[in-house]
Amino acid sequence: MNQNPNKLDILAIAAHPDDAELACSGTIIKHIKQGYKVGILDLTEGELGTRGNRQLRYEEANKSSQILGIHFRHNLNLGDGFFEINSDSLMRIIEILRFTQPEIILANAPSDRHPDHGRASELTTRACFLSGLPKIVSHWNNQEQTAHRPKNIYHYIQDRNLNPDIIVDITDEYATKIESIKAFSSQFFSPNSKEPITPISTQDFFHFIEARAREFGRPIGATYAEGFKVEKGIGVNDLFSIN
């Protein structure tokens, strides 16, 4: 039995604060309701975003975390727009993976409009593999860490519409998902805002979120759903467990 009090069942890794909320927060909420421990690792502070600033993004992330009910959130501040897939960024993620020991990773889309998303996706996949190699030595609070490799990585779907391999019914979680997204109020539409308009701050952006959730839900008979891409085949013991 694992005695690590910091262990998570699921860790969502996101290039920017609000990536996880936009793409997979319904799935996060659903699993927390089922008793699983879930956390979010933000790779950057989103400091290059046209709207808002570093401090505000942290405040918004904290507010969203409370709405979601997550058990852990950390920001690596790897550098919005400029982080690279190198030994330093890989080791920073490995330290978190070994600290939280998640079984499942929810990662950025493999390809997307924002180049950070695809780069974060590859960075996450590589870090998850390397984290399982005992000869890679890492430390947390001056203690050598034990190697750990998550069992599965599921890539959430973001701006570009990718064909999902897994679809999660989030009908009962949808309202809370929207509330968690709106916690990042600096990034989205506000009638009194004097901030520049961006692709996600238009008045109709939340219609897009709803349309995407309805589109994913339709094939499984759900009102709202979230979709994921997988890296390996999915094994089941009972064909009737598949909707």
N, C-alpha and C positions, 0 to 999 in steps of 0.2 A: 504493500500500500504506500502510495506517495505521500510523504509527510510535509511536502513543501507548501507552506501557507500562502505563497504567492502564485501557486499554480492556477492557470486558466484552462478552461476547456476550449475556448475560441479566442483568437486574437485577430482583430481586423487591422491591417497595416495600410496606411493611406499616405499618399504623397503630400496632401494638403489637409488641414483642418476643414471639415465639411465634406470631404470625399466619401467617407464612410456613411455619414448621415444621408447624403443624397442617393447613394447606390445600394446600401445594404443594411440600413438601420432597422428596417422592418424585420429582417432575419435576426439581427442582434436582439431586438426586443422579444421576439418570439422565443428564442432560446433562453433568455434570462427568465422569462415567465415559466419555462419548463424546469428551472432550477440549475441551469448551467452558469458557470462563471465566464464572463466575457469582458474583454478589454479592447482598447484602441491604441495603436501606436502611430502617431503622426510623424512623418519623416521631416517635414519642414513647418515653418511657422506661417506659410502663405504670405510672406512679407512683400512679395512682388505683386500681389493682387491690386487691381486698380482702385478698389474701394477698401476702406478700413485701414487698420494698422496692426502692428504686432500685438500691442497690449490689448486692443479690442478683440482680436482673434482669440487670444487666450481666454478672455472673459466669456466670449461666446462659446468656446469649446467647453468650458467649465459648466456653463448653463445647460448646454446640450447633454453633457455627461450625466447631469442630475436627472434630466428628463428620461434618458435612456435607462438609467439605473445600472450603468456599467461598473465593474469592480476595479478597473485600472485604466489610467490614461497617461501617456508619456509623450513628450515631443523631443525628437533627436536634434532638431535644428540643423539639418544637413545642408541647408541653403536652397531656398526656393529657386527653381529655374536652373540652378548651377550644380546640383549634386551629381556626382558621378558614380559609376559602378567601379569602385576601387577597394583596396584592402581596408581603408579607414571606415568607409560607410558600411562595408560588409561586417566588419568586426563590431561596429556599434549596434547593428541589428542582431547579430549573434548573441551579444551580451543580454539583450532583452529576451530573445527566444529561450535562452538557457535559464534566465531568471524566472520567466513566467511558464515555461514548459507547456505551451498549448498543444492540443491534439489536432486542431483545425486552424488553418490560416485563411482569412478572407483578404484577398489582395486586389490591387488595382487592375484595370482592364489591360490585356496584353497589347492593345493598340487603341489609341484614342486621339481626339482633337488636340488635347494638351500633351505635349511631348513628355512632360514629367510623369504622366500616368503610365505609359508604356515602359519608360525607364525604371520607374518604381516597381512595376510588375516583374521585370527581369531581375532587378536587385533583390527583391523579396525571394524569388525562386532560388536564386543562387545562395543567399544567406541561409535559407532553410536547409539546403543540402549540406553546406559547409558546417552548420551548427551541429550536425550529427557526427562529425569526424573528431574522435577523441584526441588526435594529435594536434588539433588547433586549440591552443590554450587561451582561455579568457578568464577574467576576474570580475567579481562584483563585491564591493565593500571589502576589498583586499583578500577575498576568499576565491580560490580556484573553482571554476564552475564545472559541472558535469555536462558532457555532450548530450544534446537533445535534438531530435529531428521530428517535426510535426508529421502526422500521418497523411494529411491531405491538404492541398491548396486549392481553393476555389476562387476564381477571379470574377469579381462583380463587374457588371456591365454599366458603362458610364455614358458619355455623350453619344458615341457612335453605336448604332443598333447592331449588336452582334447576336447571332443565333445561340440561345442558351442551351447548355447541356443539362442543367438542373434548374428547376423552377420551384420557388418556395412561396406558398400561400401566405400572404401577409394581410389578408382582409381585416382581421381583428386588430392588427397592429398599425394599420395605415394612418389613422388619425394621430397617433403618437409619433410616428415617423415624420409627418408633416410638422408637428410641433417641434421636434428636434432640429429639423432643417431651419425653421423660422427662428431658432435661437441664434443663428448666424445672420442677424438682421442687417448688418452692414453690407452684406453681399447680395441681398435680394430687394425686390421692389418695395419702395416706400414713397407714397405720394408727396411727402414733404422733403425728401432727400435732395440735396444739392450735389451729390456725388455723380461722377460720369456714369453713363449707361454702359453696361457690359452685356455679353450674351446671356448671362444668368440673372440679370437684374431687371429684365423687361417684365411688364405686367403679366404677360401670358406664359412666363416660364413655369409657373406651378400647374398650368394646364398641360404642359409637356410632361411633367412628372406624373400627373394623374394618367395621361394617355399611355405612357410607357408602362406604368403599373397595371393598367387594364389590359394592355396588349399581352404582357407576360401572363396575366391571369387567365385569359381566355382559353388557351389550350388545356388547362387543367381544371376548368370549371370554377375558377375563383374570381372574385371581383377585382382583387388587387394581388400582385405578386412581384417578386424580384427574381432575376435570372443570373445564372453563374456559368462560367466556362470552367472545365476541368482539365487537369494535366494528365490524368491517367484514367483507365477504365473504372467504372463503378460496379462493385460486386454486391450482390444481394443473395439472401438465402430463401426468399419467398417472392415469386413474381407478383403475387397479389398485394404486396406492400408498395408496389409502384402504381401511382395514380395515372 
